Amino acid sequence: MKSLSLFYMLIQGCLSLQLDTSSSSFAQYQKWNVALNGTLSFEFKTDQPNGLLLYTDDGGTYDFFEIKLVEGALRLRYNLGGGTQIITVGQELNDGRWHKITVKRNDNKTTLTVDNISQSRTSKGKEFQFGNLATNSDVYIGGMPSWYNTKLTRLALPSVIFEPRFNGAIRNLVYVDAESSAPRHQRVKRSSKRSTDYPLSYESKVGYP
């Protein structure tokens, strides 16, 4: 197992992020300003059947998105204020090959697509705004930072802290959201003490604070 929490590799001509199951292994990206409509996509590959791929929430109230592998299937669990919804797509996705995930929001309808296979769910209620951008969390990839262990009230889904970490590679995290209708590859946030933009289309934050 790699001793570093994460490192960059050049695979098939595309920069990817390698994560492991160590307690300091995770990546942190800027907020997904999804509001009512938006799309988030990325690619992953692994040979492990279970692991947390992505989590973001409204700062500890109701709304959240959690994407994880469960026995080789891709599961999206989310809440937009009207109760938890679950969408499961795919099987045997821990085959060591690249797979593309897309989550698309359109008001009360949420669609999960894995390798061009899609399923959708409709949320109940009257208000489907995803939290408030000022208080929403960043987007976490591969696991949650350990400092959340003592700040569970800041999580809309506290159980996420106990999910097994993702062991594999991630690449091409792209947002389409209220900030811009054009797809945007995410850029690097290197540490909590400084903000360094690398000439890359990826962004990570390791082991903070």
KEVEXFI-237931 format. One line per 2 residues: for each residue y, x, z of C-alpha. Coordinates in pm, whole numbers, m for minus. Layout:
REM KEVEXFI-237931
Y X Z | ...
REM end
This chain:
REM KEVEXFI-237931
0 0 0 | 346 125 m79
541 251 222 | 875 147 76
972 m218 112 | 1050 m240 m255
1119 m20 m554 | 1215 m57 m913
974 11 m1196 | 1010 5 m1570
727 m212 m1703 | 683 m306 m2066
1043 m210 m2138 | 1186 m444 m1871
1303 m350 m1522 | 1102 m524 m1252
1107 m537 m876 | 790 m439 m689
732 m594 m346 | 453 m557 m93
335 m720 228 | 519 m493 472
753 m667 717 | 1065 m519 554
972 m616 198 | 1206 m874 46
1492 m898 m203 | 1818 m1087 m152
2024 m1234 m435 | 2352 m1416 m454
2366 m1790 m394 | 2237 m2028 m656
2527 m2271 m695 | 2300 m2554 m804
2506 m2847 m667 | 2367 m3144 m867
2248 m2978 m1185 | 2117 m2632 m1256
1828 m2409 m1355 | 1669 m2107 m1190
1402 m1899 m1359 | 1215 m1573 m1309
887 m1402 m1395 | 619 m1268 m1164
280 m1101 m1172 | 31 m1039 m893
m338 m1016 m817 | m295 m1189 m479
m357 m1567 m447 | m97 m1638 m176
261 m1536 m109 | 620 m1652 m79
804 m1606 m407 | 1146 m1761 m339
1343 m1943 m72 | 1696 m2077 m42
1852 m2353 168 | 2172 m2518 286
2211 m2298 591 | 1984 m2486 830
2035 m2861 783 | 1811 m3043 532
1815 m2905 180 | 1585 m2626 70
1377 m2488 m216 | 1060 m2294 m140
839 m2150 m415 | 508 m1993 m324
159 m1916 m448 | m115 m2112 m275
m468 m2010 m371 | m345 m1904 m715
m144 m2221 m786 | 236 m2237 m794
384 m2477 m539 | 745 m2590 m517
838 m2758 m191 | 1191 m2891 m160
1417 m3140 14 | 1742 m3282 m116
1806 m3492 194 | 1568 m3778 115
1246 m3619 240 | 1022 m3330 139
875 m3329 m211 | 595 m3105 m342
516 m3011 m701 | 213 m2796 m785
153 m2644 m1128 | m102 m2400 m1265
m413 m2227 m1137 | m545 m1872 m1119
m192 m1738 m1162 | m292 m1428 m966
m449 m1277 m1277 | m224 m970 m1295
m32 m1108 m1594 | 334 m1208 m1623
408 m1576 m1563 | 743 m1751 m1601
872 m2004 m1348 | 1161 m2242 m1413
1306 m2489 m1164 | 1545 m2742 m1318
1760 m2989 m1126 | 1920 m3294 m1281
2068 m3517 m1010 | 1769 m3678 m834
1509 m3532 m1073 | 1354 m3189 m1018
1120 m3025 m1269 | 893 m2726 m1216
771 m2541 m1525 | 513 m2262 m1522
429 m2105 m1858 | 548 m2415 m2048
352 m2660 m1829 | 587 m2896 m1645
578 m3155 m1369 | 867 m3355 m1225
949 m3549 m911 | 1231 m3788 m827
1402 m3770 m488 | 1492 m4077 m286
1834 m4144 m143 | 2191 m4169 m267
2327 m3816 m225 | 2161 m3526 m405
2420 m3250 m371 | 2246 m2930 m259
2422 m2843 64 | 2763 m2679 50
2818 m2353 m135 | 3018 m2209 155
2729 m2245 400 | 2424 m2229 171
2198 m1928 212 | 2146 m1656 m43
1829 m1656 m249 | 1540 m1459 m101
1256 m1324 m310 | 917 m1211 m181
973 m1282 189 | 1234 m1348 453
1435 m1081 639 | 1309 m1026 993
1643 m1109 1153 | 1569 m1477 1081
1296 m1456 1348 | 1563 m1501 1615
1782 m1738 1414 | 1544 m2016 1311
1820 m2276 1348 | 1976 m2125 1036
1672 m2229 832 | 1624 m2579 693
1252 m2498 676 | 1181 m2272 978
811 m2240 890 | 908 m2029 587
941 m1729 819 | 563 m1738 872
468 m1749 504 | 274 m1446 375
492 m1207 179 | 453 m1175 m194
266 m867 m313 | 346 m803 m678
628 m768 m931 | 931 m987 m1009
1171 m969 m1301 | 1437 m1165 m1492
1594 m1381 m1221 | 1838 m1604 m1410
2072 m1882 m1293 | 2236 m2168 m1476
2447 m2366 m1232 | 2785 m2512 m1140
2943 m2168 m1178 | 2852 m2136 m1544
2648 m2325 m1803 | 2554 m1992 m1961
2240 m1817 m1829 | 2329 m1533 m1591
2098 m1247 m1493 | 2161 m1157 m1131
2318 m826 m1031 | 2238 m590 m745
2366 m624 m385 | 2239 m300 m241
2302 m326 135 | 2481 m531 400
2728 m249 467 | 2846 m198 115
2841 m384 m214 | 2728 m168 m504
2686 m303 m853 | 2441 m100 m1053
2443 m107 m1435 | 2140 m336 m1423
2080 m707 m1463 | 1913 m737 m1124
2022 m759 m764 | 1842 m678 m441
1912 m629 m75 | 1663 m459 148
1592 m479 521 | 1920 m608 661
2085 m582 904
REM end
